[in-house]
């Protein structure tokens, strides 16, 4: 699941002050890494018990998409400023 780029774009559009502050202070990469880790943990929690492919991906594409949508909906909520 690719999370960093969509999150970064959402932050730039919805929370430009936060985006600019993180960029100016050099904290952007650490913030993105932490959010990405949180997204992947949430994905794994939601995917628990689902049938998996040998690669580790959830077998059902529709289930995989639903899980990703839930993760994005939960973690890309940014204050509009």
C-alpha positions as CSV (number, residue, x, y, z in Angstrom):
1,X,0.0,0.0,0.0
2,X,1.4,3.3,-1.1
3,X,0.6,5.9,1.6
4,X,3.2,8.6,1.8
5,X,2.5,10.4,-1.5
6,X,-1.3,10.5,-1.2
7,X,-0.9,11.7,2.4
8,X,1.6,14.3,1.4
9,X,-0.7,15.7,-1.3
10,X,-3.7,15.7,1.0
11,X,-1.6,17.6,3.6
12,X,-0.4,20.1,1.1
13,X,-4.0,20.7,-0.1
14,X,-5.9,20.6,3.3
15,X,-3.3,21.7,5.8
16,X,-0.8,24.0,4.0
17,X,0.4,25.6,7.3
18,X,1.3,22.1,8.7
19,X,2.9,21.1,5.3
20,X,5.0,24.3,5.2
21,X,6.1,24.0,8.9
22,X,7.2,20.4,8.5
23,X,9.1,21.3,5.3
24,X,10.8,24.3,6.8
25,X,11.8,22.6,10.0
26,X,13.1,19.5,8.2
27,X,10.6,17.3,10.0
28,X,8.7,16.2,6.9
29,X,10.5,12.9,6.4
30,X,10.1,11.8,10.0
31,X,6.4,12.8,10.0
32,X,5.8,10.8,6.7
33,X,7.6,7.8,8.0
34,X,5.6,7.8,11.3
35,X,2.3,8.2,9.4
36,X,3.3,5.5,6.9
37,X,4.2,3.1,9.8
38,X,0.8,3.9,11.4
39,X,-1.0,3.2,8.1
40,X,0.7,-0.2,7.6
41,X,0.0,-1.2,11.2
42,X,-3.6,-0.3,10.7
43,X,-3.7,-2.2,7.4
44,X,-2.3,-5.3,9.1
45,X,-4.8,-5.1,11.9
46,X,-7.7,-4.8,9.5
47,X,-6.4,-7.6,7.4
48,X,-6.0,-10.0,10.3
49,X,-7.7,-13.3,9.5
50,X,-8.0,-12.6,5.8
51,X,-6.7,-15.2,3.3
52,X,-3.3,-14.1,1.9
53,X,-1.2,-14.7,-1.2
54,X,2.3,-16.1,-0.8
55,X,3.5,-12.5,-1.2
56,X,1.6,-11.5,2.0
57,X,-1.1,-9.5,0.2
58,X,-4.7,-10.1,1.0
59,X,-5.9,-12.5,-1.6
60,X,-9.2,-10.7,-2.5
61,X,-8.6,-7.6,-4.4
62,X,-11.9,-6.1,-3.2
63,X,-11.1,-6.8,0.4
64,X,-7.6,-5.3,-0.1
65,X,-9.2,-2.2,-1.6
66,X,-11.8,-1.9,1.2
67,X,-9.0,-2.1,3.8
68,X,-6.9,0.5,2.0
69,X,-9.9,2.8,1.8
70,X,-10.5,2.5,5.5
71,X,-6.9,3.3,6.3
72,X,-6.9,6.3,4.1
73,X,-10.2,7.6,5.4
74,X,-8.9,7.3,9.0
75,X,-5.4,8.7,8.5
76,X,-5.8,11.4,5.9
77,X,-8.2,13.4,8.0
78,X,-6.4,16.7,8.2
79,X,-7.6,20.0,9.6
80,X,-8.5,22.5,6.8
81,X,-6.3,25.5,7.4
